[in-house]
Amino acid sequence: MTRKTVRIAMNGVTGRMGYRQHLVRSILALREQGGLDLGDGTVLWPEPVLVGRREHALKALAERHGLDEANISTDVDAVLADDSVDIFFDAAMTSGREEVLKKAIAAGKHIYTEKPTATGLDGAIELARLAREKGVKSGVVQDKLFLPGLLKLKRLIDGGFFGRILSVRGEFGYWVFEGDWQEAQRPSWNYRSEDGGGIVVDMFPHWEYVLHELFGRVTSVSALATTHIPTRWDENGKPYDATADDSAYGIFEIEGGIVAQINSSWDVRVNRDELVEFQVDGTEGSAVAGLRNCRVQHRSSTPKPVWNPDLPATYSFRDQWQEVPDNTEFDNGFKVQWELFLKHVYAGADYHWDLLAGARGVQMAELGLASSAEGRRLDVPEISL
Ligand SMILES: NC(=O)c1ccc[n+]([C@@H]2O[C@H](COP(=O)([O-])OP(=O)(O)OC[C@H]3O[C@@H](n4cnc5c(N)ncnc54)[C@H](O)[C@@H]3O)[C@@H](O)[C@H]2O)c1
């Protein structure tokens, strides 16, 4: 086996996503498993270069994980000018993404990035175009596709379980504390639109690829986005105006007539089994898929409820569903997608979750917000470069 070291600049690696999912659960996990076997006698050895604004935070990270202190930098331009760095990854706050990715593309780096790729469609398409012109490869995180629950749902779809799929009901969200009497569990910029925050910008890109890849292209969107909680408290305990939407109620039409309705909210208390759940109803059967689990009810075992509010329900509807078995081992979804991207860059494997796919997500967010502002349903034009 030949070992090939790949230097990956990781920007925003002190953040929630950058640290936990991308550094620890993906890149360091790949090192713990001995690198990534490309299947051609080569093992890829990822070498993270930690990039950020606060040197002490980067140093502390390097120390905690036994990484070389020479591989940290607060100077993005210097990292981009370094020819030994192959890939630039960005998980910093959304508002800075477009600019930093443009620089990274111009420097000839392959791009891997969190979503959304930009705060507007024009910028997102421009990024995809620049990457194509420069001949660099790109990947955009679409982690939900690799969740065990959604992989089981995909298995059901591919196996023809549903018959004709009629509708999808998605329920996403949980209570995010305001930050006054209990610390908020999400960063304050998420609640300021001027900083790239907002639940539509955050979640509609996810819904675009989930719907597109599982059910078909979304052809129209109508949404109502709102800010239920107008004042929150930031990381320093100071009150601030929450200028961004914190809940969005969306309806998405999908080619072939499927209707998806997805609620996204940071102001909802969870009365479900998982933080996101999708119920899919088809002529032959239905399923409820979450992050990890998936339950089904076949046509043949569907009960016949009769509406009568005068009588208490004599059985539990939830108990009439059957758990779909794992039948395989599921790895962390972020890591799985990193592996696919690295195989794409270094072994020529197919990969379609690129900056153009990322732009479709940004488009969905932009149209969702426009639909809400204008109070009407909007068509979703197909985009290409
Ligand atoms: N794929 C997913 O499921 C998922 C989930 C949450 C967030 N995200 C995305 O990940 C990105 C980061 O989100 P997060 O929740 O980790 O945020 P975070 O606030 O925890 O982390 C942001 C990172 O950016 C850095 N940063 C902050 N301000 C900066 C500035 N002005 N210049 C440069 N760097 C700055 C911070 O130091 C930190 O390292 C966002 O784009 C978000 O949309 C994706």
The ligand as an SDF file (V2000), in Angstrom:
LIG
                    3D

 44 48  0  0  0  0  0  0  0  0999 V2000
  -25.1090   20.3020    7.6170 N   0  0  0  0  0  0  0  0  0  0  0  0
  -25.7670   20.6210    8.7020 C   0  0  0  0  0  0  0  0  0  0  0  0
  -26.5940   19.8750    9.1890 O   0  0  0  0  0  0  0  0  0  0  0  0
  -25.5140   21.9370    9.3630 C   0  0  0  0  0  0  0  0  0  0  0  0
  -26.0020   22.1510   10.6620 C   0  0  0  0  0  0  0  0  0  0  0  0
  -25.7140   23.3740   11.2780 C   0  0  0  0  0  0  0  0  0  0  0  0
  -24.9900   24.3360   10.5940 C   0  0  0  0  0  0  0  0  0  0  0  0
  -24.5550   24.0930    9.3400 N   0  0  0  0  0  0  0  0  0  0  0  0
  -23.7740   25.1110    8.6050 C   0  0  0  0  0  0  0  0  0  0  0  0
  -22.4610   25.1240    9.1350 O   0  0  0  0  0  0  0  0  0  0  0  0
  -21.9540   26.4410    9.1790 C   0  0  0  0  0  0  0  0  0  0  0  0
  -21.4660   26.7500   10.6030 C   0  0  0  0  0  0  0  0  0  0  0  0
  -22.5300   26.6560   11.4940 O   0  0  0  0  0  0  0  0  0  0  0  0
  -22.2990   26.3710   13.0440 P   0  0  0  0  0  0  0  0  0  0  0  0
  -23.6290   26.0880   13.6150 O   0  0  0  0  0  0  0  0  0  0  0  0
  -21.1880   25.4040   13.1970 O   0  0  0  0  0  0  0  0  0  0  0  0
  -21.8360   27.8240   13.5340 O   0  0  0  0  0  0  0  0  0  0  0  0
  -20.8280   28.2350   14.6980 P   0  0  0  0  0  0  0  0  0  0  0  0
  -21.1520   29.6450   15.0190 O   0  0  0  0  0  0  0  0  0  0  0  0
  -20.8230   27.2140   15.7880 O   0  0  0  0  0  0  0  0  0  0  0  0
  -19.4120   28.1640   14.0130 O   0  0  0  0  0  0  0  0  0  0  0  0
  -18.9970   29.1080   13.0780 C   0  0  0  0  0  0  0  0  0  0  0  0
  -17.4950   29.0910   12.9100 C   0  0  0  0  0  0  0  0  0  0  0  0
  -17.1870   30.2430   12.1460 O   0  0  0  0  0  0  0  0  0  0  0  0
  -16.2690   31.0410   12.8610 C   0  0  0  0  0  0  0  0  0  0  0  0
  -16.6110   32.4310   12.6220 N   0  0  0  0  0  0  0  0  0  0  0  0
  -17.5380   33.1520   13.2490 C   0  0  0  0  0  0  0  0  0  0  0  0
  -17.5390   34.4040   12.8040 N   0  0  0  0  0  0  0  0  0  0  0  0
  -16.6040   34.4570   11.8470 C   0  0  0  0  0  0  0  0  0  0  0  0
  -16.1220   35.4790   11.0120 C   0  0  0  0  0  0  0  0  0  0  0  0
  -16.6440   36.7100   11.0530 N   0  0  0  0  0  0  0  0  0  0  0  0
  -15.1330   35.1750   10.1550 N   0  0  0  0  0  0  0  0  0  0  0  0
  -14.6330   33.9310   10.1020 C   0  0  0  0  0  0  0  0  0  0  0  0
  -15.0590   32.9140   10.8850 N   0  0  0  0  0  0  0  0  0  0  0  0
  -16.0170   33.1810   11.7290 C   0  0  0  0  0  0  0  0  0  0  0  0
  -16.4180   30.6810   14.3150 C   0  0  0  0  0  0  0  0  0  0  0  0
  -15.2370   30.9560   15.0460 O   0  0  0  0  0  0  0  0  0  0  0  0
  -16.6930   29.1980   14.1990 C   0  0  0  0  0  0  0  0  0  0  0  0
  -15.4880   28.4760   14.0390 O   0  0  0  0  0  0  0  0  0  0  0  0
  -23.0850   27.3480    8.6950 C   0  0  0  0  0  0  0  0  0  0  0  0
  -22.8590   27.6990    7.3580 O   0  0  0  0  0  0  0  0  0  0  0  0
  -24.3220   26.5000    8.7890 C   0  0  0  0  0  0  0  0  0  0  0  0
  -25.2800   26.8130    7.8010 O   0  0  0  0  0  0  0  0  0  0  0  0
  -24.7990   22.9190    8.7280 C   0  0  0  0  0  0  0  0  0  0  0  0
  1  2  1  0
  2  3  2  0
  2  4  1  0
  4  5  1  0
  4 44  2  0
  5  6  2  0
  6  7  1  0
  7  8  2  0
  8  9  1  0
  8 44  1  0
  9 10  1  0
  9 42  1  0
 10 11  1  0
 11 12  1  0
 11 40  1  0
 12 13  1  0
 13 14  1  0
 14 15  2  0
 14 16  1  0
 14 17  1  0
 17 18  1  0
 18 19  2  0
 18 20  1  0
 18 21  1  0
 21 22  1  0
 22 23  1  0
 23 24  1  0
 23 38  1  0
 24 25  1  0
 25 26  1  0
 25 36  1  0
 26 27  1  0
 26 35  1  0
 27 28  2  0
 28 29  1  0
 29 30  1  0
 29 35  2  0
 30 31  1  0
 30 32  2  0
 32 33  1  0
 33 34  2  0
 34 35  1  0
 36 37  1  0
 36 38  1  0
 38 39  1  0
 40 41  1  0
 40 42  1  0
 42 43  1  0
M  CHG  2   8   1  16  -1
M  END
$$$$
